């Protein structure tokens, strides 16, 4: 096993994955700091305590969200971004749509999350695709629209709405293993 690991490490060091960083607490925290810095959730979520609770929820569930995103991307064949069509597939598999929260509302959220300021010249964030921070943000917006704006949750906590969306709709996708492993 030891020599096998050396061979694999040697091959990795000469591949396109040479700079790949394994998930560690520090790497995840840097990713999340970047993601939270680029979010636009402050436009609809004014309560900073609620924002912190949402960020903590994302932090605590980062691995599952990463698995869901990576599986959907692997299924799409369009790495490293997720297309609108693939996001619709996630919503369908997760049974997120209902009479109130329909495809048109999903499209409007996709556009809101994907909107770029005129000074944003990001080379790695194509129009009509979601990068990691947009993927995380769109679920916050879905939870808000589905459970708070609609009045289904009976309160105004975005963190609780996200928790409900995650447990009722996203965890079942992961449990059923509906996407290929990446």
Secondary structure, 3 states (H helix, E strand, C coil): CHHHHHHHHHHHHCCCCCCCCCCCHHHHHHHHHHHHHHCCHHHCCCCHHHHHHHHHHHHHCHHHHHHHHHHHHHHHCCCCCEEHHHHHHHHHHCCCCCCCCCHHHHHHHHHHHHCCCCCCCCCCCCCCEECHHHHHHHHHHHHHHHHHHCCCCCCCCHHHHHHHHHHHHHHHHHHHCCCCCC
